[in-house]
Amino acid sequence: MTLLPAGRQHSLTRAQTLRVISLAVGRCVVVWIILGVAYYALPLDDISGDHPIWLVTVILAVFFLAVAWSVLRITRSTMPRLRAAEALGATIPFFLTLFAVVYLVLDHQHPHSFSEPLDHISALYFTITVFATVGFGDITPITQQTRLVVSLQMLLNLVVIGVVVKLIIGVAQRGASASKEGQS
């Protein structure tokens, strides 16, 4: 599967194709940098509340708005496959960062929620190991509340991998097919 639609791919020179792909990769890297800076710079210790469910709800709403915006960009693009790759390169790290925030806030609000205190790196590490279903066991949820949030992430991981990824790829394939039909 090429990232550029068949008709568009032939109309671009090699240099133009590399430039378009480089810009997409660059946008993903910029998103990663923004996520990293925000993750470390935002005053997460100031977030209060006894129930992380509100934080999880807000975070999920923001994530699904980002997915909807990505799908909209793909449907309006002349290069839907490239936009889909870009969307996945931005939305999955966004999802992981959001859950790292949840774990970090949860651990700061309720010390001893995990088998060891979490800092920014260990919260992100834990989030990624849960997402990748590796589960090294070095950091584990201790309280029922924390286990519930981690279980929710596990279920949402399946949604992200099974539904969101399929949705983004499906929209890109439909856009590429429509682009081919329009050129015929």
N, C-alpha and C positions, 0 to 999 in steps of 0.2 A: 504494500500500500504506500503510495507516494503521498507526501503532505500537500502537494499542490494539485488542483484539478487538471485533468488531462489537457484540455484546451489552453488553460492558463500556463501550464508548465511549458508548452511548446512556444508560447509567445514571449517568454522571458529568456534573457540570455543567462549563461551560467553565473555571471557576476550578479545579475539582478536576483536570481534565485537564491544565491548565497546571502545576499543582502537581506532579503525578505525573511529567510530562516534565521539569520543572525539577529534581526530586530525582534523576532518572536522569542528567541532564547534570551535576548537582553531584557525584554519585558518581564520574563519569568525571574531572572536574576534580580531585577529591581524589586519585584514583589517579595522575593525571599529576603532581600536587604531591609525593606520596609517592615516586614514581619519581625525580623530579628531585632531591629532597632526599637520597634514598638514593644516587643516582648520584654526587652531589658530596660527600656526607659519609662514605661508606664508605671505609675505608682500602684502596683497591685496590692500592696499591703493596706492601702486605704479602702479597698473594697470590703464592705461589711455585709453582714446578714447571717442569719443562723442556718439558712437552707440553701445549699448550692444549686438546688433545682431551678431557682430564678436565674442564676448565672448561666447554667446549662441551657435553659430555655432561650435566653437572649442570645447566647453564643450560637445556638443552632439556627435561630431565626436569621442571624447575620450570615451564617454559612449558606443557608438555602437561598438567601437573596443573592449571594455571590454566585451560586450555581445558576440561578435563573438569569442573572445578568450575562454570565458566560454563554449560556444556551442562546440567548438573544443575539449576542455578538456573532456566534457561529452561524445562526440562521441568516444574518444580514451580510455575511462575509462572502467575498468572491473566492476565498481560499478557506473553505470550512474545515478541512482536515488539519491544516496548519493551526487554525484558531482552536480546534479541539485539543490538539497537543499542548498548545499554550494554556488552555483552560485547565487541563489536568495538571500541568506543571505549576499552576498557581493555586488551584482549589484544594488539592490534597495537602500541600504544606500548610495552607491556611487552616484546614480542618485540624491538623496535628498541633499547630500552634495554639488554636483555641482550646483544645483539651489540655494542653500543657498549662495554660492559664488557669483553667478550672482546678487542676491538681495543685498548682502552686498556691492559689487562693485558699483552697480547702485545707491544705496543710498548714498555712499560716493562721487560719481561723481556728482550726482544731488540731493543735499539735498532737502527735502520736497517731495520726490518721493512717500513716504509712509505717513500714518497718524501720525506716530511717527518715530523718528530716529532709525535706526537698528544698533544693535551691533551683535556680532557673535551668541549669544544665540537667540535673537529675530529673526534674519534672518533664522536660522535653524527652530525655532518654526513656523514661518510663512510658510516656505516651507512644513513642515510636515502637518500643518492644511490645506493647499491647496491640498496636495497629498491625504489626508484622506477625503477630501471634507467636513470637519467639518465647516470651515469658521466661527469662533467665532465672527468676526467683530471688534476685538480689534485693529488689524493692517490691514489697507486696502491700496491698491494702489491708488495714487492720480492723477498722471500725465497720459496722454494718452500713453506715451512710456512705463511706468511701467505697466499699465493695459494690454498693448499688450504682454509684457513679461510674465505676470501672466497668461494671456489667453493661451499663447503658452505652459506654463507648464501644465495647465489644460488639454489641448489636448494631450500633450505628456504623461501625467499620464494615459490616456486611452490607449495609445499605449503600455506603459510599462506593464500595468495590462492585457490588452487584447491580445497583440501580443507577447511581450517579455516573459512574464510568460508562455503563451501557448507554445511558441517555445521551451523554456527550458524544460518544462515538456514533450512535445511531443518527443523531441530528447532523453530524458531519457527513456521514454517508449519504443521507437524504439530500443534503445540500450539494454534495459532489455529483450525485445522480442528476439532480435538477439542473446543475450547471452543464453537464454533458448533453442533456436533452435540449437545453436552450441553444447550444452551439450547433446541433444537428440541423 
